[in-house]
Amino acid sequence: MWGLFLFVLLILRSEVCSNDHPTGHGKPIGSHRPPIKSVEERETFPSPKEMFENYVKASKPVIFRGILEKGMLPAYKRWTDSYLREHFGTENVDVERGKKEDRGGNMLSITMSDFLDRYQKEDIYMVNDASEEMAKEINMPSMFLCGGFQKVVQNVIMWFSSGGTKSVLHNDGLDNVNCLIDGEKYFVMIDKKHKAEVEGDGWTENGAYSKVDVEKVDLYRFPKLRDLPWYEIKMQKGDCLFIPYKWYHHVDSKKGRNFAINIWLHHLTKFNDSDCNITNPDEKSFVSVSAFRKDASVTDFRDFLMAEVEELESMDWQKFKNLMNSAQIKKEEIEKLFRLLDADEDGKITEYEVEMADMEKALLEIPTIRKLLDGESGYREEGEDSEEPEEHRRFREETVSPTDDSNVDEEIKKRLGDFSSSPKQILEKKEEL
């Protein structure tokens, strides 16, 4: 009898143990442990210098509570549904089907009026780069009006839905300020220093996101997330949140009209004191962000060069020549571009020099670069049997001699080949609603 009792007890104990999953398994991301703390909160914007030193360079998030109530963003008070319909109703906007992000590229283009008719009734949300006219009603935060920030604005994105949207866990290769015009958002944020844990399992390099199900985390498939420290941020209407370059985050937009604007900036590595006035700008300084946003080709090429220089720390003439030669750019154009980028004339190009370079001038003066960005690279038509046109042969002979290219790093050549053979970069418009 006792033997039978012990046998049954062991079975029951085994069953209990088999259901004793890690804390947070099968639950929303962040359930595995309490958050460390919330991020720093402020009621005013810092000066550009303080913003760079304390938050951008220090890689530290910060939330500005109620900052939009001070009038910094005209869109904050104006952009009701009726106003949007009246002033921008005919504009085409990009809309995502489904409210749980899966990076499936399930996008459609409709008019603003059509979206306003449908968004409260259908599982859709707008993820759209603000048009020139709409950008006029979005001011640049005063903390970015000098020091170099104003030269590295990439995109101004609108995120608009009826709420209930959830992003994947991801990071961005840009600094990001997210301002909430309407609704509430909940952020799970993870310091970029935990790269090994976040990217240890199920990470997608092309797109920079995790395949973890943010609503039902499988801690057996993603074991490195079990003890990962994280920050909790709850945004309210009128708040702006700074998300540092490469920080991981998941965003949950709460039910109800939910409208945010975010400004993406290339990550600034050095502050330029020379273009700041003695009097620091404050949140009462109103300058439209449209004055700072760059042409897509400019940001595409800057992104490419930044990635190369960041990996090498700096790029001397030989490395630069080899890099550009692999795209068969004319020798005199390579020399001109190097001179434009090497601002201090020390024979090396640094990240800061690429950030501060006048890329508009470079693309204007060096037409071959523009052709690369427009997908016009290469000297053969499609098809294996195509012959090289005579004008292409002459052009190739005018470029750097093949013997100069003997030390070209094969990986660099591959990356430039990928860059020049692909179409112009299309914004990954599925980041964080």
Helices and strands as residue ranges (DSSP letters): H 2-18, E 40-42, H 48-51, I 52-56, E 62-64, G 67-70, H 74-78, H 81-88, E 92-97, E 107-111, H 112-118, E 124-129, H 132-135, G 142-144, G 149-151, E 153-161, E 175-182, E 184-190, G 192-194, H 195-198, E 203-204, E 209-210, G 223-225, E 231-236, E 240-243, E 248-253, E 258-265, G 273-275, G 289-291, H 296-312, E 314-316, H 317-325, H 331-341, E 348-350, H 351-356, H 359-365, H 367-373, H 390-398, G 402-405, H 410-421
